[in-house]
């Protein structure tokens, strides 16, 4: 298994089934997947921010993407906010999720980013202990209210 930076050539790979599965997993009661909009956003994320792919024998095992942006209270500091961290069903329970998170943590440190953020769904199999091994500590709680006007 290896990790590589995503390119625009990966849009087909990322905007198809993995994106649909993620939307169904993250928000099963709300249809939020719109492929054209997903492709547009992923293209911007790949071109100007941070997106990586885990691959094994040429097959995508998962991906992680983050926005790189100024800190709101100190714009001289840069932050990385994870937007998605997804491991395809056939690769769950293996090393893909760990390797994606490790590469993200190393990127944040290597690029002199002041704060790296990771969100984990309440029903995720990822434990707080796993995140803490990479230096991510619980600092905030996120509450989501889903509206039917999506």
Number of C-alpha atoms within 10 A of each C-alpha: 14 15 19 13 14 22 15 15 10 15 16 10 14 20 21 14 13 19 19 18 16 17 17 15 13 16 14 11 11 14 12 14 18 12 14 10 11 18 18 12 13 22 20 14 20 21 13 11 16 22 25 21 26 27 16 13 8 9 11 21 26 25 26 22 24 22 20 18 14 16 15 10 7 8 10 10 14 18 21 24 17 20 16 17 20 21 24 17 11 9 15 14 11 12 14 25 21 16 18 26 20 16 16 23 19 13 15 20 13 9 9 12 17 14 15 20 17 18 14 16 11 9 8 9 10 13 9 12 11 12 18 11 10 14 11 16 13 12 6 7 6 8 6 5 5 10 7 8 5 8
